[in-house]
Amino acid sequence: MHAKAALLAMLLALCMPVAAPAQGFAGMGSEAGGFAVPAPAPEFDFPADHGPHPDYRIEWWYLTANMTGPDGTPYGLQWTLFRSALAPFATTGWDSPQVWLGHAAVTTPKAHYTSERLARGGTGQADVTPAPFEAWIDEWHMRGDTLDAVRLHAAGAQFSYDVSLTAQGPLVFHGQDGYSVKSQQGQASYYYSQPFYALEGTLTLPQGDVPVIGTAWLDREWSSQPLASDQTGWDWFSISFEAGAKLMGFRLRQADGSYYTSGTWIAAEGGTTTLPDGSFDATPLDITDVGGRAVPTRWQVRVPDRAVDITVEAINTQAWMDMAIPYWEGPVRVSGSHNGIGYLEMTGYD
């Protein structure tokens, strides 16, 4: 297959499932077929597990950051590398069934800048190596001797960023020791995070360079059927409280109007408590018109067992990622029983 035709075929493979609700959001509820499936009681192997798992169908390296400039202006940053497999193996050259997709974004209170890259595995255009760590697609990269200290660079037509990330705490494992269940039927992924990065560097925006400092959160997840076939999208929150604790929580929306929820309470020193289905609650408070779509951009989030009752509000309500698979992603501010900052991702609202 010629290179351009191969890229088109990969793009269609990624995009076509969006129109098939019976397969869950973006096809993630379709049967795993010959791909590997996550199992309980995982035994992670680092640094190898920071790298790709080609026998699983979908995987991502997903970083979000809350930052401020010298004048106190808040900014958000996203960098994501997705791997999607058409078959459960990896080879070199254009026969590789591995598909890579990169997303980068910067959000300000008044603007949202995005860019997207697409690549085939096996050609050197995109990949991840665990030690030394490097994840890249074209000239976008996240690299360092280890995952504890990396430098991140990406650029689009109207923005670029070059920032350094240094871990200030341990990796965090979600669900049961990294086995994260996503439905009553038992679909699951392997899921861990590094939510303790300190960040410093430079954003380049149309008005010029902006030095920034802040914090960042990296999510690592892989599976072959992470959703049930009736799950139409999700609302995912990562929140850092001023007192030091952190909260990850999501609700998966189901076709009958019900929700499946899960979360992790992360103590300031890194200890975790799993929040099982029903113990994390997220309720939309305000709906915003985002390019003709009705998107919730202000939420009430409650975790009764932790006396959490907070309002989560988008810094920029128009943070729409108009990509091959579209979604909303942007920085949020948090107030109420606990104050803080965070990131919100919402899928299935297109």
Sequence and secondary structure as in RCSB ss.txt:
>XXXX:A:sequence
MHAKAALLAMLLALCMPVAAPAQGFAGMGSEAGGFAVPAPAPEFDFPADHGPHPDYRIEWWYLTANMTGPDGTPY
GLQWTLFRSALAPFATTGWDSPQVWLGHAAVTTPKAHYTSERLARGGTGQADVTPAPFEAWIDEWHMRGDTLDAV
RLHAAGAQFSYDVSLTAQGPLVFHGQDGYSVKSQQGQASYYYSQPFYALEGTLTLPQGDVPVIGTAWLDREWSSQ
PLASDQTGWDWFSISFEAGAKLMGFRLRQADGSYYTSGTWIAAEGGTTTLPDGSFDATPLDITDVGGRAVPTRWQ
VRVPDRAVDITVEAINTQAWMDMAIPYWEGPVRVSGSHNGIGYLEMTGYD
>XXXX:A:secstr
  HHHHHHHHHHHHHGGGG GGG GGGTTS  TTS    SS    TTGGGS  TTSSEEEEEEEEEEE TT  EE
EEEEEEEEEESSS   SSTT  EEEEEEEEEE SS EEEEEEEEETTSSSEEEEETTEEEEETTEEEEEEETTEE
EEEEE SS EEEEEEEE S  EE TBTTEEE STT  EEEEEEEEEEEEEEEEEETTEEEEEEEEEEEEEEEES 
 S TTEEEEEEEEEEETTS EEEEEEEEETTS EEEEEEEE TTS EEEE TTSSEEEEEEEEEETTEEEEEEEE
EEEGGGTEEEEEEESSTT EE SSS EEEEEEEEEESS EEEEEEEES  
